[in-house]
Amino acid sequence: MRHAITLAALAFALVGCDGATTTASQGGKDAAKASTAATQAPAKKPFADVDGARIKAADKTPGDWVSHGRTYSEQRYSPLDTIDTGNVGKLGLAWHYKLDWDRATETTPVVADGLMIVTGAYSIVSALDPVTGKEVWKYDPEVPKAYARNGCCDVANRGVAVWQGKVYVGSYDGRLIALDAQSGDEVWEVDTVVDRDLSYTVTGAPRIINGKVIIGNGGAELGVRGYVTAYDAESGDQVWRFYTVPGNPTDPVESEAMKMAMKTWSGDQWWKFGGGGTAWDAMAYDPELNLLYIGVGNGSPWNRHVRSPGGGDNLFLSSIVALDPDTGKYKWHYQTTPADNWDYTATQSIILADLSIDGKQRKVLMQAPKNGFFYVIDRKTGELLSAEKFAPANWASHVDMETGRPVENPEADWKDKPAMVSPGAIGAHNWQPMSYNPQTGLVYIPQQEAVAYYEPDLDEDFSGKGNWHMGSQPIALPENQEELSGFQGMYKGNLLAWDPVKQEEAWRQPFDTIWNGGTLSTAGELVFQGTADGRFVAYNAKTGEKLWEHRANSGVMAGPMTYTIDGEQYVTVAAGWGGAWPLALGGLSEPAKVEPEARILTFKLGGKAELPPPQNRTVALPELPEVTADEATIAEGRQMYNAACGTCHGPNVQSGSVVPDLRYMTPEEHDQFAAIVAGARSQQGMPAFMDRFTPEQVTAIHQYVIKRAHDLKAQIESAPSQQAANRSDG
């Protein structure tokens, strides 16, 4: 069993309840006094003393943040108003806490009973004093660093759940772990993965409903079959499991829902490819209806003509599914993108609210998924109430309200020819959470304007653990920097205030690039959001006017939160660059110009703390070996690099600064290239790939890397004022 690193343990052992040091020589009289004092002292409220009643009544204790989205409705709205439009300019840093790994930082902290719980990369959990930021305990689930190969989008974790004195976290390698909230010691652990030969991961925060811990998983890019599982919060025993796509039709069918879903798939291969449909993030719960809502992801592979060649909607891909949280039984679904062909997940934020629509009060569910349409759905029945574009989208003209289906643009189908499609796979809105403010009636969306070039590859090899399942050619950007700059200009972000009743924009704040952070709205008429270029900003929730900002030292992706201690309001956000955009798209993310420095930042009125200067990793290009391969070998190396290495180190050997830019390898690293590919640095997060390549192919990849380093050298020498370029040491 793994144990927490508890910095306070020694103090607890040596210091009595009244703070005085006790020794073995003290007599029975003193012991009796201590016992009496302990009996007479008021009982201290235990850490994480949270249950369903407390989460349902969250607005009665607005100073806490006891669930991932604060409430079961996941609105990410706080009734706190001490910090408001009139005084937000006086916000200052109260404290900051450095996380262990400078990788994707996506956590939303939980605060309950005087304890803040945060997570970092590789699912490491830290308990902090919410007033000072001092570490109380830390728990490392010891995820093997080489397991990074089994995920699509960085070794991230979005947070924990707390319940009746325990903290629950999903580990990147697929375990669900319960910890003692006071000590950080492990209470129980279960393996949520059904097949260890497949590339399952867990990055999402668990939710707890009626004493059951609900957790999904990721891996649709790498050939898995999605499901959601409920475990007993006390014992860890499995209560139910709901598969999101059908399995092998010759095996027993798990449920009536899977019988229905199987009719929407075709061919004789989908279950061999996995099918996808992982539910890796969004959930919400309506206690009155006792319905759990889950967001389901993309198909595996992406290309529907490979996955399901005879057609079909492929349920429940890209769907919102309502379940009975006590049994896992299907209630209803709405599919946002039938027969998904573009990685248009429906795993983005699900928000519940009561809205007046056409003169009637409706219990609705709202989502702005990757596909660019904003959906308002009756959460009792699944009836679509409205759907309109909130971002540029050429894959469909509109949603037919008679059928509830999108009207696809035939030119966006890349079955026989390439297609430039918007939104791209990065989405019009990705995992970064949106928020809803019932005072303004607006939803605040980290919107993205993005495109992608899809080119079919009907002969792609899907075999092997840790290999991507797309049915498309690998991502390959222009190698010419001027051409790449033109592509960078096609990706723009906005903080978009959206009216869900009118289905129209209220206001926007534009950004030069995408991958900006999640949002928090408050009763102080404020919206908080971090930015990809390393700022934390407050806006007027009604008008969009920028009122305040603070340096964050790194790109901010996570959703902020707020709480009070002793009547003082704090605002917290996790900063730390990473994820799919800078990893898999490399050079396209360069306009953010940030490094992956992972910290928890907490602000209050009059805060005086200071951040250290941002990390500066500007170095000169090392001495380079000569290119010795011919053009054909280099072309082969480019193809293999972009297929296997580019998803982390960036297409065409141009990193997004999260992991090392291989153009900057030292002479020693060049000498060790084959050994590194074989696993010499697996404990530093560089997995082994010798199962995929022959020694000759490794040499071809290395020669392509060297060629790209020489390209960079020529670029630097052609611009005399640029004596160095940024690189990431990972």
N, C-alpha and C positions, 0 to 999 in steps of 0.2 A: 504494500500500500504506500502510495506517495503521501508525504506529509508537507504541510505548509511551512514556509520559512517565516517564523513568527518573531518579529522583533520585540513585541511586547511581552513575550512569554516569561522572560527572566524577571521582568518587573512584577508580573502577576505572582510569580513564585516567591519573591522576596518581600513583597509589600502586602501588608494586611489591608482589610477593608477600609480602615481609617487612614491609610497612607503611612502608618508607622512600621518600621522594620521590626520583624519578630525574630526571636532566636529560640533554640531548643532549651535554653536555660531558664526561660521565663516559667514561673510557677503556675499551679492550677488556678490560683486566684485570678491572675491576669487572663488565663485562658477562659475562665468562667465569665469575666467581664466582656471579653471579645465575643463570646457566644451570645451573651445577653444583648450586646450592642447590635450584633448581626440580626438577632431576632426582632429587635425593636425598630431597626432601620427600615425605611420604606423599600419595598422590593424594586430593584432596578428593572426597567423594561428590557427584555432580551433583544439582542440584535435580530433584525429581519423578522420581527413578530408580525408577519403578513399572512393574511388569508384572503379568500374570495370576498368576504364582507368588507374588508378594508380596501381592496382594490375597487369594488363597486362604489364605495363611499369616498373615493379619492378626493373629491371636491370639498369634503368636510375637513380634510387635513391637507390643504394645498401646498404646505411647506415641504411635503415629502414628494418623492418621485419613486413609487414602489413597483412600477411595472415598466416594460420596455418603452412603450409609448405614453407613459404616465397612467393612462386608464385603459380599460379593456377596449374602448372605442378607437384607441391609437390616434387620437387627434393631435397629440403633441402641442396642446394648448395648455398654458398655465394660468390660473386665476390670480396669480401674484401680480401686484401692481406697484410695489414700493419703487422699483426702477421703472420709469416711464419716459415719455417723450420729452418731458421737461428737464429731467436730470440725468439722462443716460450719458450725456457728454462728460459726466464726472466719474464714469466707470474707470476703474484701474485694476491692474492685476493683483489679486489677493495672494495667490500661490501657484506654483507649477510643479508637476511631478514627472520625472523622466521615466519612460517605459523602457523595457529591456531591449527590444528589437526595433530598429528603425525601418519598419516595413509598414504596410497598409494598416492604418489605425481607424477603425470603423465603429468603435464602441459608443453606445449611449449609456452613461453611468446610471446606476440606481442608487438612491439615497433613502435610507430608512433607519430610524432609531439611532441616529448619531453615527452612522457608518455609510461611507460611499464605497461601492463596488464597481471596479472597472476591469476591462480586459484589454489585452494587447495582442500582437502577432503571436502565432503558435499557441493561442488560447490561454496564455498566462493570466491569472486572476490576481488583482491587487485590491486589498481593503485599505481605505485611507480615512484619515480624520477629515471630515468635510470642511472644517474651519481652517485647518493649518496645512492640509495636504500631506501630513506625516503618514508614513506607511505603518499600518497596524499588523498586517500579515500579507504574505504572498504565497500563491500556490502555482506550481509549474506542473502541468500534466505530462511533461516530458514527451511531447510529440516528436517523433524522429524527424530531424530537419530535412532529410532526403524525401520525406513524404510530400514535400512541396510539388513534386512532379505529378502527383495525383489530383491536383486541382487546376482549375482554369485561370483563377483570377486573384492570386496572392493568398498568403497564409493568414488571412484576416479572421477576426471574430467581432460580432456586433453587440455582444453583451450577455448578461446573465438574467436569471429569474431568481426571486427570493420568496421563501414560503416557510412559515412556522420554524424559524431558526436555522434554516438551511439556505445555501446558495447553490444554484444549479448552472452548470456550464456545459456546452457541447464542445468537445475537443476537435481540432482540425482533422484528426485521423478517425473520427467517427464514434467516439465514446460519449456517453452522457454521464456526468459526474456530479454527485451531491457532496457539498462541503458543509462543515459546521461553521455557521456565520461568525461565531465569536473567535474561534481559534484558527479557522482555515483548514482544519484536518479533514481528510477524506472520510466520508460516511459510507458511501457506496459508489460503485461504478458499474455500468452496463455497456456492452458493445451493441451499438445500434445498427451495425452493418450486416446485411444478410449474406454477402458473398465477398470474402477478403481477396478474391482474385480480380475484383473490379475496383475502379477508382472512385470510391465514395469519399466525400468530405462533409464536414459540418462547419458552417460559418455563421449561421443565424443564431439569434437569441431564443432560448426556450420560452414558452408561455405556460402558465399553470392555471388550470381551470378545474374546479370541482375536485381538487386534490390530485389531479393528473398532470404530469409534465409532458407537454406536447413538443415534439422536435421533428424537423424535416431533415433534408440533406441536399448536397450538391453533387454534380458529376455528369450532368446531361451532355456536356461537351466531350466526355470521355467514355461514353458507352454504358451508362447504368440505367436501371429502371427505378423511377422515383416512388417514394412512399412517405407517409407521415405516421409516426408512432406515438402512442400515449403510454406513459409509465406511471406507476403508483409513486407519488411523491415521497412517501415514507419508506417504502421497501425497495423501490426500483424494479418491481415486477412489471412485466409488460401487461397492459390492459387490452389494447387493441392496435391494429395496424391497418391503414388504408392505402392501398396502392393507387397511384394516379394514372397509370397506363397498364394495359393488359400484358400478361406474360405469354409464355409458350402455350398455344391453344391445345396442345395434347396433355397439358397438366391440369389438375383440378382448378377451376375458376374460383377465386377467393371470395367474390361477392356478386350480388345482382348488378351492382354498378359496373363491375368489370365485364359482366356478360353484355351489358349495354355498350360499353366502350369498345369491346372487341369487334363489334359489327362495323365500327368506323375506321378500321385498319384493313390493309390489303397486302397481298404478297405473302411470301413465306420466309421473310428474313427479319422482320421488325424486332422480334424478341431476341434474335441473335445480336442485333445492334444495340440492344438495351431499351430503346424507345425513348428514353429521357423522361421529361416531365417532373423533374425534381422540384420540390417545394422548399427552397433554400432561404426564404426570408419572410415574406409578408404573412401575417395572421391578424385576425381581430375576433372579438367575441361579443355577442349580445346576450347578457344574462337573462333578460326578460323572455326572449325567444329561445334561449338555450341553444344557440347556433354558433358554431365555430366556422370561421371563413378562412380558407387557405388560398394562397396564390400559387399557381402551378407554372413551371418553366417550359423551356423549349424542347424541341424534338432532338433525338439522337439517331442518326446524324441530322444536321440542319436541313439538308436537301431532301424535300419531301418525295421527290421522284426516285430517290434511292431508298428512303425509309419505308414508303408505302406506295409502290409504283402503280397500283391500281386505283389510286385516289382515296378519298375518305377524309373526314374531319380530324381523325386521330385524337379522340378524346382520351384524357382530359388535358392535353397539351394547351398551354397558353389560356388557361381557364381560371375563373374564380369558382371554387367549390364550397358549398355549405355542408357541414357535417354535424351530426349529433356528437357533442364532445364526450359523452358518457359511454357511447358504444362505437363511435367511428363510422356509423352508418351514413350513407349518402342521403342528402335531402334535396339539393338542386344544384345546378351549375349554370354559368354563363361563359361562353367561349369568346374571348376577345379577338383571337386570330385563328379561325378554323384552318386546319392543315398548315400550321406554321411553317414558313419557308425561309425566315430571315432572322432567327433567334429572337423573336418577339415574345419574350417572357411576360407572364402576368404575375410576376413575383414582387412587383413594386408595391409601395405602401397601400394598404387598404384602410380607409377611414370610414367610421360609422358616424352618422349625424341624423338629426331630424330636420327636414327642410320643408318649406311651404312651396309646393309645385302645383301650378294651375289651381290655386286656391285651396288645395288640400294639404294637410300635414302628412308627410310621408317619412317612414323610416327607411333611410337610404344607406347604401354603401357607395363609396366613391373610389375610383382608381384612375391614375394617369400612367398606364404601362408604357413599355418601350415603343409600342406601335404608333404613338403620336395622337391617339384619341383619348379624350377625357370621358369616362363613363359614370353615369349616375344610374344606380340599379336599386330596385325595391329589395331590401334585404330579407323580407319575409318570404318572398316568392321567387326571386331571381329575375323578375320582369325588368327588361331594359326600359328606362324612362327617358334617357337622352344620351347622345354620344356626338361629340364634335371634336375637330382637330384643335389641339393646343400647341402644335408644333408643325413645321413643314413635313409633309408626308405624301410621297407620290405612289406608294404601293397600292393605295385604295383611294377612290374619289370621295366616298362617304359611307356611312352605315345606314342601311335600309331599315327604317323603323318598323316596317311590316314584318320583316323576317328576323331582324336583329343581327343581320350578317353584314360584314363589310363588302363593298362592291370593288373587287380587285381590278387593278390596272394590269392587263395582260403583258405589258412591256416590263413589268417588275418580276415576272416569272423567269428565272434563269435556268430553265430546264435544258435548253439547247444552245443557248448563247449567253454571254456575260450580260450583266445588268447593273447600272448604277442606281441604287435605291436609297430613298430616304423614308424614315430614319434608317441609319445603319445599325449594325448589330449592337453598337454601344448604347443605342436607344435614345428616344426623345426624353426619357426620364429613366434613370437606372435605380440602383438600390438606395441612393441618398434620400432619406425620408422627407416627405412633404408634411405640411401641417395645416390645420383648419382652425380658424378663429371664429367662434360663434358670434362675437360682437360685430365684426366687420362682415361676416358672411362670406369670407374669401378663403381660398385654398392657396398656399404658398408653395410653388413647385420649383425645384432645381431643374429647370427645363434645358434641353440640349438641342441644338440644330446640328445634325450629323448625317453623313452619307456613308455608304459602303459599296464596294465593287465586288459583286458576287460572280464567280466564274466556276462553272460545273466541273467536277472531277468524278466521273462515274466509276473510275477504277481505283479509288483511294483504298489503301489497306487499313482496315479498322482493327486488325489483330494487335494484341499486346496491351498490357496494363500501362496506363499513363499516356496513351496516344489519343490524339484528338479525333473526334468523329464529326466531320462537317460535310463531306461530299462536295467540297469546293477546293479550289486551288489555295495554297497557303497565302496569307497576307504578304504582299510584296509592294512596297512603296517605291517611288522614284529614288534612285541613288543620287541624282543631281540635287544639290541643296536648294537651288533656285526653284526647281520644279516642286520639291517637297514643301517649300514655303507657300507655294500656291495652294497645295492641299491643306496645309495648316489653316489657311484662311477660310476653309469650308466648314470649320468646326467652331461654333460660337455658342456661348451659354447665356442664360438669362435667369434672373430671379423673377418668376412670373406669378403675379397675383391674379387668380382665376375665380370668376363668379360661377359657381356650379349650378345655380338656378337659371341664370341667363345664358349659361354656356358661352361666356365671352371673357376676354382679357379686361382686367381693371387697370393694371399698370405693370410695368416691367423695369428691371434694372439690368442693363446688358453687361456681359463680360467678354473678354477677348478670346477665351477658350472655354471648353466644357470641363466637366468633372468637378464642379463646385459642390459645396457641402449641403447637407440636409438643413431643414429649417425648424425653428421654434417660434411660436407666436404666443403673446402674453396679453393679460388684461391691461397692462401698461401701454397698450396700443403700439407694441413693438414687434418686429420680426428680426430674429437673429439668424445669421448665416455665415459660415466660413467660405473662403474662396480657394480656388485652385492655385492662385498666385500667392498664397500665404498670408491672408488677412482674416480677421474676425470682425464682422460688421453688423451694426444695428440700423434698421430702417423704420420709418413711420409706417405702421401697418395699413393705414388708410390711403396714404398718398404715394408711398414708395420713396420718400425723401431720405437720403442717407444722413444719419444723425451722429454716428460715431464709428470709429474703427480702431483696431489694435493689431500690431504685428504678431504673427503666429509662428514665425520661423520655418514653417513648412506648409505644404498644401493641406487644406482642411476639407475633409469629405464627410465626416460624421455628423450626426444630428445633435445639436446642443440640448441642454436641459437646464432647469432652474429649481432652486429649493431655498428654504430658510432655516437658519439655526439661530435660536434666541432672538427672533424677530428681524434678523438681518438677511436680506435677499442676496443670493449668489447666482451667477450664471456660469455654467461649465461647458466646455467643448473639448473634444479630443482632436489633436492635430497630428498629422503624420501621413505623408504622401505614399501612394501605392495603388494597388488594384489593377483592373483590366486595362484601363486607358494607358497609363505609363508603361505597364509591362508589355502588353501585346501589341500596342501601337507605337511604342518607342518614340521616334522622332516627331510624330504628330503632337505629342504632349509637350514638346520643348518650349512653347510660348509661356507655360506656367513658370519656368525658371525657378524651381524650388528643389530642395533636397528632402529626403525622407527622414525628418527628425521627429520622433514620436514623443509627444508629451500630452499630459492632461493640463489644461489651462482653466483656472477659475478666477472670476472677476467679481468685484463688489464696488459699491460707491466709495470713492476715496482710497481704493487699493493702491499700495505703494511698491509692491514687489516688482522686480525687473527680470526680464528674460536675458539669458546670455546672448551674445551676438549669434546670428545665424551661422551654421556650419559652412565653411568655405572649402570646397574641395577642388579648387582650380589648380591644375597641375600641368606641367609641360608634357608633350607627347614623348614617351620613352623612345629609346633607340629601337629601330624596327628591323626584323629579319627581312631578307629579300624574298620576293615572290619567285618560286621555282616551278610552279605548275603551268601547264598550257591553258588556253582559254576554255577548252572543253571541260577540263577538270574543275576550273574555277566556277563555270556555269553549273556543273553538277553540285559543287559545294554550296553554291548560293541556294539552289532548290532545297537541298537537305537542311541547310541552316534555317531557312525561313519556315520549313515544315516543323522542325523539332526544337530549335534554339530560339527562334524569333519571338515565340509566345512569352518569353521572359526577358531575354536580352534585347528585344526590339528587332523589327524587320530590318534587313540589310545592315545588321551590326551597328545600330544606332539606338542606344539604350534611353529609356525615359527616366534614368537616374535612380531607380529603385534597386536594381541589381547592377553589377559591374558592366560598364561599357567595354566590350572586349577589344576595341581598337586601342585601348590604353594598357593592354597587358605589358608587363615588364619582360625583359629578356628571360628571366627565370621562369615566368609563367608560360612563355612560349615553349621553353624547353620541357615544361611539365604538362603541356596541353593534353596529350593522350592520357596521361595518368589522371588528370582532373576529370576528363570525360568518363574515365573508368570508375570514378567514385572517390578520388583522393580527398575531395573537400565535401563529402556528403554531410558531415557534421556541421558544416558552415552553411548548409542549405543548398549546395549544388549537387543535385542527384546524379547518379550514374546513368549513362546512356549506351553502354557497350552492348546491351541486349538488342539495340536497334541498329547499330552501325558496325560495319567491318572496319578493321584498321585502315584500309585504303580509303574508305569513306570518311573516317575521322581526319585523315590527312587532307582530303579534298575540302572539308569544312574549314580546317585550319588555314589552308591556303587562301580561301575566300576571305576569312577574317583578316589575314595579313594584307590582302589586296585592299580591303576597305580601310585599313589603318593608313596605307599609303595614299589612298584617296583623300583622307582627312589631312594628312601632312601637306599634300599639294594645295588643298583648300586654305590651310593656315598660311602657307608660304605665299599664296596669291593675295593675301590680305595682311600687309605688314603690320598694321595696328593691332592685329589679333595674334598675340604671342602665345596664348594658351587657350585651352578650351575646357569646359566643365566635364568632369567624369564622376561617376559614383563608385565608391569603394564597397557598396553593398552593405 
